[in-house]
Amino acid sequence: MKKFLRIFLFTLLSIIFLALVYVLFAFPPVMGGMAVKTMCSCVYVTGRTPQSVRQKELQVFPGLADVRMELNDQDSSVTGTILWKTSKAIFRKGLGCTLLAEADEASVRGQPFKTKRENLIDQDSIPWPSGNVGALASNQNMPVGALNKVVGEAFKDTDSAHSVNTHAIVVVYGGKIISEQYAEGFNQNSIFMGWSITKSITNALIGVLVKQGKLKINQTVPIEEWQNDERKNITLNNLLQASSGLDWSESYFNPTADFHNMFIGSDDKAGYAVKQKLKHKPGSFFQYSSGTTNILSRIMRQTVGDEMYHRFPYDNFFNKIGMHHALLEPDASGNFVASSYGYASARDFARLGLLYLQDGLWNGQLILPEGWVDYSFTPAPAAKRREYGAQIWLNLGESGNPENSEYPGLPSEAIVFDGFEKNYVVIIPSRDLVVVRLGVTHNRDFSLSKLVTGILALLPEREKATIVSNAH
């Protein structure tokens, strides 16, 4: 019996020791990297105060808000230390913030990029939807008071200890804004983190390249490292539908998962993802993956070339639909982190949804290729619950069991651009509706279905409204 107890205690102490070692060595780089990158982007890109970032964004993981950080306004950088690990993120004008992982700061700051042009357009003098003139609906029969009440409820906390932190909601119906509300400190010009809504933006950018004839959906992707093994059979369509077959762990709570190894430990996010081995036959297995989206970013760069890559999203997409507050951040290798680091105003995100609602048409101009929206909203064959199209979430539900869906309570036709912390662009095509919800929610108290169904209940029962066009 004593021998058994000695073995048991030794085993228990060994497990505790190994757990402590794991915590001491695995968590500090992840926690520190997350903290400084988030602080840098929130302060230098979106204009937030460090205190508000600690109170909201950095509450996502216990201890994250306690990371010791120093903000240097002289060079627009954030340095943070947790236990043995020091992390740093730097801001570069026109590029946003970049977490330093492997390369030295001087080499990253010295990278020669043609960045986005300064926005010299006064949107208050341009008609909606590209500008702000006439953005608000004037239909006197619309139940404005009731709509505003439903939207207002999404800002209220049911648990004072766990705020929903809703920052902005914009509701577009019939091509016009019928309700728009912001939390204190935010307005229509505020810039918000979109997180994985950026994946849906990436869908659009790939669509633009397809329209230009530079990419084809069913082509195998031009990744040099894959040409000598079965990965050479992966198509652009496989990547877009998150069905590449590459081995990947998207776990956010395991500090050694691929997700964190890529985001925190690698300067080249796409390069990290490209190195993953093939685990399933391409097209046969659905795996939501930030890695494959960043591979798409690398493909965009290879397609347009280094000379124009960092201006490409702005000149060829954002500026064409009036998303003048939009920003994509690159990693230290220069590739846009197309899976997650996209920013825009609430109205900009509404414009993005409106573009897809209008089948890729904007003021009489086809921005996306013909048939692209239908393709993007078609379920990936490997997505068993029909929950994913091409970098876009769907709600069709499992065949024969539609109740088993991604967003219970929402109509089955709902299209969702979905980002971390419950950031959403929701499209209900048959009702001509776009709902944008932006915030920093770490608990389950916010209900997307309550917001959207509450709005739908107040809208007239009719066929899709006439699309508002300002074509000249």
Secondary structure, 3 states (H helix, E strand, C coil): CHHHHHHHHHHHHHHHHHHHHHHHHHHHHHHHHHHHHHHHHHHHCCCCCHHHHHHCHHHCCCCHHHCEEEEECCCCEEEEEECCEEEEEEEECCCEEEEECCCCHHHHHCCCCCCCCCCCCCHHHCECCCCCECCECCCCCCCHHHHHHHHHHCCCCCCCCCCCCEEEEEEEECCEEEEEEECCCCCCCCCEECCCHHHHHHHHHHHHHHHCCCCCCCCECCCHHHCCCHHHHCEHHHHHCCCCCECCCCCCCCCCCHHHHHHCCCCCHHHHHHCCCECCCCCCCCCCCHHHHHHHHHHHHHHHCHHHHCCHHHHHCHHHHCCCCCEECECCCCCECCCCCEEECHHHHHHHHHHHHCCCEECCEECCCCCHHHHHCCCCCCCCCCCECCCCEECCCECCECCCCCCCCCCCCCEEEEECCCEEEEEEHHHCEEEEEEECCCCCCCCHHHHHHHHHCCCCCCCCCCCCCCCC
